[in-house]
Amino acid sequence: MDHDETGCQAPECPILCINNCGFFGTAATMNMCSKCHREMILKQEREKLAQSSIDSFVNGSGSGKEPIVVGNTDAFVNSAEVKSLKLQPSDGLGSSEGGETKIKEGPKKCTACKKRVGLTGFNCRCGNLFCAVHRYSDKHDCSFNYREEAQNAIAKANPVVKAEKLDKI
């Protein structure tokens, strides 16, 4: 079978990637290997996204939400979030804070004995954090009503079924 008749031609020799990464490229990927081609596509998408977000920010267009397309997925981002990501010009009042401040959280401690619990703390249904000694409800004077919760769960799982009354003959 001759290749000229079918229109297909076999590659003459392997072509190295044009980025000189050491892998072989193909004509379908513009003589790049698959990794370099994928990186180039992602870079182009990021540039388009940045340009569109800059244009929408400058034009002030917006319903508040803009679709962002990355690959085959759609994600909606609030335009206020896009604005907060950009550098905000200082107002000249000498404020050194550029945006949001982080709230520093102290170490996690047991509510009953104030012992540091770290990652081993237990969250109770009453909403407090306890150490291994005080994790049980009878050890820390728990305010959560387990009995009422259990009764509600049973009532929900087993609804009352009443049959119609029969007429006496």
C-alpha positions, 0 to 999 in steps of 0.5 A, spaced: 500 500 500 502 506 497 502 512 502 501 517 497 494 514 495 492 514 502 494 521 503 498 519 510 505 520 510 510 516 515 514 521 519 521 521 516 525 522 523 523 524 530 523 531 531 525 534 538 521 539 542 523 546 540 524 548 547 530 543 548 527 539 553 529 533 551 523 530 549 520 529 542 515 533 539 509 532 534 506 537 528 500 536 532 503 540 538 507 545 534 513 541 534 513 541 542 512 535 547 506 534 550 508 537 557 511 544 554 505 544 549 500 543 556 504 549 559 504 553 553 496 552 553 495 554 560 500 560 560 495 563 554 489 561 558 492 565 564 494 571 560 486 571 557 483 571 564 488 576 566 486 581 560 479 580 561 479 581 568 483 587 567 478 590 562 472 588 566 475 592 572 477 598 567 470 598 564 466 597 571 462 592 567 458 587 571 453 584 574 457 582 580 459 575 577 463 573 571 464 566 569 472 564 569 473 558 564 479 554 565 479 548 561 472 545 561 470 547 568 466 554 569 467 557 576 464 564 578 468 569 582 465 575 585 468 581 582 469 584 588 474 578 590 478 580 583 478 587 585 481 585 592 486 581 589 489 587 585 494 592 588 490 598 592 493 605 591 495 608 598 491 614 600 497 617 602 495 618 610 501 613 612 497 607 613 501 601 612 496 596 612 494 594 605 488 590 606 485 585 610 489 583 617 489 576 620 486 575 626 491 571 630 488 565 634 491 563 640 492 556 642 486 551 643 485 550 650 480 545 654 474 549 656 474 545 663 481 545 665 484 550 660 490 545 658 493 546 651 490 540 647 492 542 640 490 537 635 487 532 640 482 536 642 475 534 642 469 538 640 463 537 644 455 538 642 455 543 647 460 547 642 466 547 647 473 544 646 475 539 651 481 535 653 481 527 653 479 527 660 473 532 660 471 530 653 465 526 656 459 529 657 458 527 665 465 530 666 464 537 664 457 539 666 455 539 658 449 543 657 447 539 651 440 535 652 442 528 649 435 525 652 431 530 648 435 529 642 435 522 642 427 522 643 427 527 637 431 522 633 427 516 635 420 520 633 423 522 626 425 515 625 419 511 627 412 515 625 406 514 629 401 509 625 394 509 627 389 505 623 382 508 622 377 505 627 373 499 625 365 500 626 362 495 631 357 490 629 
